[in-house]
Amino acid sequence: MTAPALQTALRACAAGLCPLEAAVDLLIAHAWLLDRSDFRDRFVHHGISITDGITDMAEIDWAAAINALDIGELPCSGGERRILRLAASLASGIAVDLRDATTGLDHRNIDRLVNAILHASGQRPQHDHP
């Protein structure tokens, strides 16, 4: 599946669930995980919409991804680790230490996080960063 197709499938699966939409958009904006085959092959599950039978859908197994991160099976930088933890918390309620998760994020990722939090709360951010 191409990157744009994967993004569309993830958004289709999250549609209507603001926290899940926010988490998916945060990962898409950050981009690094969805570009990694080791992440996609292990933690992204694909299917077809049961509503129309044709729409590609994809979901992330957030708990399994965080577990792999915790036991060292998903190597990544500190910033990547933080974004994944924050997205997983928004998507599925996995606990995150905000002090640890936000310390060290650059301005661009802080903006992405603020937009994700606004989105998760049902508000649309005033501006989005690519």
Buried (B, 14 or more C-beta within 10 A) or exposed (E): EEEEEBBBBBBBBBEEEBBBBBBBBBBBBBEBBBEBEEBBEBBBEBEEBEEEEEBBBBBBBBBBBBBBBEEEEBEBEEBBBBBBBBBBBBBBEBEBEEEEBBEEBEEEBEBBBEBBBBBBEEEEBEEEEE
